Amino acid sequence: MLKNIILSLFCVLTLTTIHAQNKNVYESRYTDVVTKNNLIYALSKTHKLVVWDMNKGDISYIKKEISCIYSNKKNEIYCVTLDGIIQKETTTNQWKKVGAFTGTPFAILTTTTNKIASISSKGLKYNNKYYMPTEKNRIGNGMYSFKNNKLRKPQLAYIDQKDRIWISYDFGKFSEIFIFDTKKSAFLKHKPLLILDEKKTFNSKNDYLKDYRKKQFKKYPYHVKKLGKQYIYKFPTELPLYYGIKSITQDKDGNYFFSEGLAYSHKKNGFYEYLTTIEKKFYKIIENSESAFKKQNEIIGPVVYNNFNGSLYYCSNYGVFKLHKNESGYRNELIIDPNVLLYSKKISHNYGSVMKISKLVFMDEIRFVFLTKQYGFGYYDGDNLNLFN
């Protein structure tokens, strides 16, 4: 059951009068959010870093001409200026230059040893050297172009627990990822485990996959092993990439969770797992983990691991949910439905008629911030739900 919710809006829009047929005229002023303690760092489309103090419910300060923001696992805040200067916040609104890079700035990330990696149109900069992926590094079914030796802006940049940087491109029906290993200072080579199509007919997708995996096992013994009745794969082969990636997250055990799919299709949209095994560097695949809890017409958005309480959460057109693992898979628990902020009466959950959440960030075991495509960012403290734009 939901708690009693106090609904309040910090918006320049009169959202309570919005109807599904005309809501698309609204756009979020913010493109990214990160958090530290009780502060929310929101990056605007006009390149302003607006820092909100949630204890006061007001703006703490504004920093101009910023292109990127980042918060690492040590709760340290970084930003990048429009001309590629990397700054780290030392105390409130006091910043120290810690690096620089050229090209159009896209993102920055830090390793567990506090080394900085930056991503721009010139490539990925690490240890004062720029790196560009090539065709042999491409993972997925995308069609990336390397013309003019420039890197495109990725839809998602993620650094995992082994300090590998994932650069992801979302082409809707196609997905594409390049993985840079900071320990080797190189993009990983990808080995597609291709099997000749024998034009056989199968009764189900499971029967097809069973036959396909068996053939992979015989043809690629270095990349495929059998663990009990399951086939496992050497990283990063057979990553479950079918549609554009919406999110990548890991739990404390190093398991990977992906949400992916078409923004307008509940059928071609889901939640996939790439799980560690007792065999070092080998992972097993679980597809469509959302099948046990997914509602009719539900479109899965970001899936995020909350490090504060060790639980998985996900966003969809039905709200923000907490996932509970059981023997048959997962069950979900509704935490909050932000759509109640937009309408004065109950609405149907159909395509495009509700708030789209693109990012979810946890501040502790209960509190979280979510970034929307149209209405700014939201803040939930366990009782109150606010929207800032």
C-alpha positions in Angstrom: 0.0 0.0 0.0 1.2 3.5 -0.8 1.7 5.9 2.1 -0.3 9.1 2.2 1.4 11.4 -0.3 1.6 15.1 -0.1 1.7 16.4 -3.6 3.5 19.6 -4.4 4.8 21.1 -7.6 7.7 23.4 -8.1 7.0 24.1 -11.8 6.4 27.0 -14.1 3.8 24.9 -15.7 0.2 24.4 -14.5 0.5 20.6 -14.7 -2.8 19.7 -13.1 -4.7 20.9 -16.2 -2.6 18.9 -18.6 -4.4 16.3 -20.8 -2.8 13.4 -22.7 -3.5 14.8 -26.1 -1.6 18.1 -25.5 1.1 17.2 -23.0 3.8 16.7 -25.7 4.2 20.5 -25.9 6.1 20.5 -22.6 9.8 19.7 -22.3 12.1 19.2 -19.3 14.5 22.1 -18.6 16.9 19.5 -17.2 19.0 16.9 -19.1 20.8 15.2 -16.2 20.8 14.9 -12.4 23.2 13.6 -9.8 23.1 13.8 -6.0 25.2 14.2 -2.9 23.8 14.0 0.7 20.8 16.3 0.6 21.8 18.1 -2.6 20.5 17.5 -6.1 22.7 18.7 -9.0 20.5 19.3 -12.0 22.0 20.2 -15.4 19.8 22.4 -17.6 19.5 22.6 -21.3 21.0 26.1 -21.1 24.2 24.6 -19.6 23.5 25.8 -16.0 24.2 23.6 -13.1 21.3 24.3 -10.7 22.0 22.9 -7.2 18.9 22.3 -5.0 19.0 21.8 -1.3 16.3 19.3 -0.3 16.4 20.3 3.3 15.3 23.8 2.4 13.4 23.0 -0.8 15.2 25.8 -2.5 18.2 26.5 -4.8 21.6 26.5 -3.1 23.6 27.9 -6.0 23.9 28.1 -9.8 27.0 27.4 -11.9 27.1 28.4 -15.5 28.6 27.1 -18.8 28.6 23.4 -17.8 28.3 20.6 -20.3 28.4 17.4 -18.1 28.0 16.4 -14.5 29.1 13.2 -12.7 28.9 11.7 -9.2 31.1 8.7 -8.4 30.7 5.9 -5.9 32.7 7.9 -3.3 30.0 10.6 -3.5 32.3 13.1 -5.2 30.9 15.6 -7.7 32.6 16.5 -11.0 31.5 18.8 -13.8 32.9 19.7 -17.2 32.8 23.2 -18.7 31.8 23.9 -22.2 35.4 24.1 -23.3 36.4 20.7 -21.7 37.8 21.7 -18.3 37.1 19.0 -15.7 36.4 20.4 -12.2 35.9 18.6 -8.9 33.9 20.2 -6.1 36.0 20.5 -2.9 33.5 22.2 -0.7 30.1 23.8 -1.5 30.4 25.7 -4.8 34.2 25.6 -4.6 35.8 23.8 -7.6 39.3 22.6 -8.4 40.5 21.9 -11.9 41.5 18.2 -12.2 41.8 17.7 -15.9 40.9 18.8 -19.5 40.1 17.3 -22.8 39.3 18.4 -26.4 36.4 17.8 -28.7 32.7 18.2 -27.9 32.3 17.0 -24.2 29.9 14.0 -23.8 30.7 12.5 -20.3 33.3 11.8 -17.7 33.7 8.8 -15.4 36.2 7.9 -12.6 37.7 4.5 -11.8 38.0 3.0 -8.3 41.5 4.5 -8.1 40.2 8.0 -9.0 41.6 8.0 -12.5 39.5 10.2 -14.8 38.2 9.0 -18.2 36.5 11.5 -20.5 34.4 10.9 -23.5 34.1 13.5 -26.3 33.8 13.7 -30.1 37.6 13.1 -30.3 37.3 9.8 -28.5 37.8 8.3 -25.0 40.6 10.0 -23.2 42.4 8.0 -20.5 45.9 8.4 -19.1 46.4 11.4 -21.4 45.8 9.4 -24.6 42.7 9.3 -26.8 41.2 6.0 -28.0 38.7 5.3 -30.7 36.7 2.1 -31.1 36.7 0.2 -34.4 34.5 -2.3 -36.0 36.2 -5.2 -34.3 35.1 -3.7 -30.9 31.4 -3.3 -31.8 29.0 -5.4 -29.7 25.3 -5.6 -30.7 23.3 -5.3 -33.8 23.8 -1.6 -34.5 25.2 0.1 -37.6 27.7 2.6 -36.2 29.6 4.8 -38.6 33.2 5.8 -38.0 33.3 8.5 -40.7 35.6 11.4 -40.1 37.1 9.6 -37.1 34.7 11.3 -34.7 32.8 9.7 -31.9 29.1 10.1 -31.7 27.4 11.2 -28.5 26.4 8.0 -26.7 23.0 7.7 -25.1 24.6 6.0 -22.1 28.1 5.9 -20.5 28.6 3.5 -17.6 31.7 2.3 -15.6 31.3 -1.1 -14.0 32.9 -2.7 -10.9 35.9 -3.9 -12.8 36.6 -0.3 -14.1 35.4 -1.2 -17.6 33.7 1.7 -19.4 30.5 0.9 -21.5 29.6 3.4 -24.3 26.1 2.6 -25.5 24.2 3.7 -28.6 20.4 3.4 -28.8 19.1 3.0 -32.3 15.6 1.8 -31.3 15.4 -1.7 -32.9 19.2 -1.9 -32.8 21.7 -1.6 -29.9 25.4 -1.1 -29.9 28.0 -1.1 -27.1 31.8 -0.6 -27.0 33.6 -1.6 -23.8 36.9 0.0 -22.8 39.0 -1.9 -20.3 40.9 0.8 -18.3 43.3 -1.9 -16.9 44.4 -2.8 -20.4 43.9 0.7 -21.8 42.1 -0.7 -24.8 38.6 -1.4 -26.2 37.6 -5.1 -25.9 37.5 -7.1 -29.1 34.2 -8.8 -29.7 33.9 -12.4 -31.0 30.4 -13.0 -32.5 29.4 -16.6 -31.9 27.7 -17.0 -35.3 25.9 -20.2 -36.3 24.8 -21.1 -39.8 21.0 -20.9 -40.3 19.8 -24.4 -41.3 16.3 -23.1 -42.0 14.8 -25.4 -39.4 11.4 -24.9 -37.9 11.0 -24.8 -34.1 7.8 -24.9 -32.0 9.0 -22.1 -29.7 11.7 -19.6 -29.1 13.0 -21.7 -26.2 13.4 -24.7 -28.6 15.2 -22.5 -31.0 17.6 -21.1 -28.4 18.2 -24.6 -27.0 19.4 -25.8 -30.4 21.3 -22.6 -31.1 23.2 -22.7 -27.7 24.1 -26.4 -28.3 25.7 -25.6 -31.6 27.6 -22.6 -30.2 28.9 -24.9 -27.5 30.3 -27.3 -30.1 31.7 -24.6 -32.4 33.2 -22.2 -29.8 34.5 -24.3 -26.9 36.8 -21.4 -25.7 33.8 -19.0 -25.4 31.1 -21.4 -24.3 30.9 -23.8 -21.4 28.1 -25.9 -19.9 27.3 -25.5 -16.3 24.7 -28.2 -15.3 21.9 -27.7 -17.9 22.8 -24.2 -18.7 25.3 -22.7 -21.2 27.5 -19.9 -19.9 29.6 -17.4 -21.9 33.0 -15.8 -21.6 32.7 -12.0 -21.1 31.6 -10.1 -23.2 30.2 -12.7 -25.6 26.5 -13.1 -26.0 25.5 -10.1 -24.0 21.7 -10.0 -24.2 21.4 -6.9 -26.4 18.4 -6.8 -28.7 17.1 -3.3 -28.6 18.4 0.1 -27.5 19.8 0.1 -24.0 17.9 2.2 -21.4 20.0 1.4 -18.4 22.9 -0.8 -17.1 23.3 -1.6 -13.4 25.1 -4.1 -11.2 24.4 -5.6 -7.8 27.0 -6.2 -5.1 27.9 -9.6 -6.6 28.8 -8.1 -10.0 25.7 -9.3 -11.8 24.6 -7.1 -14.7 21.0 -6.0 -15.3 19.9 -4.3 -18.5 16.7 -2.6 -19.5 16.2 -2.1 -23.2 13.6 -1.8 -25.8 11.5 0.5 -28.0 10.0 3.5 -26.2 6.6 3.1 -27.8 6.3 -0.7 -27.6 5.4 -2.8 -24.6 6.1 -6.0 -26.5 9.6 -5.2 -27.7 10.8 -3.9 -24.3 12.2 -5.8 -21.3 14.6 -6.6 -18.5 17.7 -8.9 -19.1 20.3 -10.4 -16.8 24.0 -11.4 -17.4 24.9 -13.2 -14.2 28.2 -14.3 -12.7 28.9 -18.0 -12.3 31.4 -20.2 -10.4 33.5 -20.2 -13.6 35.7 -17.1 -13.6 34.8 -14.6 -16.4 31.8 -16.7 -17.6 28.2 -15.4 -17.3 24.8 -17.0 -17.8 22.0 -15.2 -19.6 18.4 -14.7 -18.4 16.1 -13.1 -20.9 12.8 -11.3 -20.3 12.9 -11.3 -16.5 10.0 -8.8 -16.6 7.6 -11.5 -17.7 6.7 -12.5 -14.1 5.6 -9.0 -13.1 5.0 -6.9 -16.2 1.5 -5.4 -16.5 -0.5 -5.1 -19.7 0.9 -2.3 -21.9 3.7 -1.6 -19.5 6.9 -0.1 -21.0 10.0 -0.8 -18.9 12.4 2.1 -18.4 15.6 2.3 -16.3 16.4 -0.6 -13.9 18.6 0.6 -11.0 20.4 -1.2 -8.1 20.0 0.7 -4.8 23.4 0.2 -3.0 21.9 1.5 0.2 19.4 -1.4 0.7 20.6 -4.0 -1.8 17.5 -4.0 -3.9 16.6 -3.6 -7.6 14.1 -0.9 -8.7 12.7 -0.1 -12.1 10.6 2.7 -13.7 7.8 2.3 -16.2 4.7 4.1 -17.4 3.0 2.8 -14.3 5.5 4.3 -11.8 8.5 3.4 -9.8 8.7 -0.2 -8.4 10.9 -2.2 -6.1 11.7 -5.8 -7.2 11.7 -8.7 -4.8 13.5 -11.9 -5.9 11.6 -15.2 -5.5 11.9 -18.8 -6.8 10.0 -18.1 -9.9 11.7 -14.8 -10.7 10.6 -11.4 -9.4 7.6 -9.8 -8.0 7.2 -6.0 -7.9 6.0 -3.5 -5.3 4.8 -0.1 -6.3 6.6 2.7 -4.5 5.1 5.7 -6.1 3.3 6.7 -9.3 4.5 10.2 -10.4 1.7 10.4 -12.9 -0.7 11.5 -10.2 1.1 14.9 -10.3 0.0 15.5 -13.9 -3.7 14.9 -13.7 -6.6 15.8 -11.5 -8.4 12.6 -12.1 -7.5 9.0 -12.7 -6.0 8.4 -16.2 -5.5 5.3 -18.3 -1.9 4.1 -18.8 -1.5 4.0 -22.5 1.3 4.8 -24.9 2.6 8.3 -24.6 0.0 9.4 -22.1 2.1 9.4 -19.0 5.4 10.7 -17.6 8.5 9.2 -19.1 11.3 8.6 -16.6 14.8 8.4 -18.1 17.0 8.2 -15.0 16.6 7.1 -11.3 19.2 8.0 -8.6 19.0 6.9 -5.0 20.0 9.2 -2.1 19.6 6.6 0.6 17.5 3.5 1.4 14.2 5.4 0.7 14.8 8.7 -1.0 15.3 9.0 -4.7 15.4 11.5 -7.6 14.1 10.7 -11.1 14.7 12.6 -14.3 11.8 13.0 -16.8 11.7 13.8 -20.5 9.1 16.5 -20.2 8.6 17.7 -16.6 12.0 18.3 -15.1 13.1 16.1 -12.2 11.2 14.6 -9.3 12.1 14.0 -5.7 10.6 11.4 -3.4 11.4 11.4 0.3 9.3 8.4 1.4 6.2 10.5 2.1 6.3 13.6 -0.2 6.6 13.7 -4.0 7.7 16.9 -5.6 8.4 17.9 -9.2 10.9 20.6 -10.1 11.1 22.3 -13.5 
